[in-house]
Amino acid sequence: MQVHPAIHEVIEAGGGVDVRPLAKAAGVAPATLYRAINRGEVEAIKIGKRVTVPAHVARKLLKLPEAPAVVKAA
């Protein structure tokens, strides 16, 4: 699946993705994604009126490979 570079960049940085661009990238209507969020099927974070989907959830929705694990030095 081809993901818009701006969305891919946000996901790689570990940030949240807004519902509308994520829905477009996933090929579904924003209302469909909002309903899934309201039913608890998709994890999301609401800050004020803004709803974002965490990067790890967006990865699964877009069927992107998991991010490589980061190993911290001791």
Residue pairs with C-beta under 8 A, 6 or more apart in sequence:
1 25
1 62
1 63
1 64
3 11
3 25
3 62
3 64
4 21
4 25
6 21
7 17
7 21
7 22
7 25
7 58
8 64
10 16
10 17
10 55
11 17
11 55
11 58
11 59
11 62
11 64
12 55
12 67
13 55
14 55
14 67
15 52
15 55
16 45
16 52
16 53
16 54
16 55
16 58
17 52
17 53
17 55
17 58
18 50
18 51
18 52
18 53
19 30
19 33
19 34
19 37
19 44
19 51
19 52
19 53
20 30
22 33
22 53
22 58
22 61
22 62
23 29
23 30
23 32
23 33
24 30
25 62
26 33
26 61
26 62
33 42
33 53
34 51
36 42
37 43
37 44
37 51
37 53
42 53
42 57
42 61
43 53
43 54
43 57
44 51
44 52
44 53
44 54
44 57
45 51
45 52
45 53
45 54
53 61
55 67
56 67
58 64
59 65
59 66
59 67
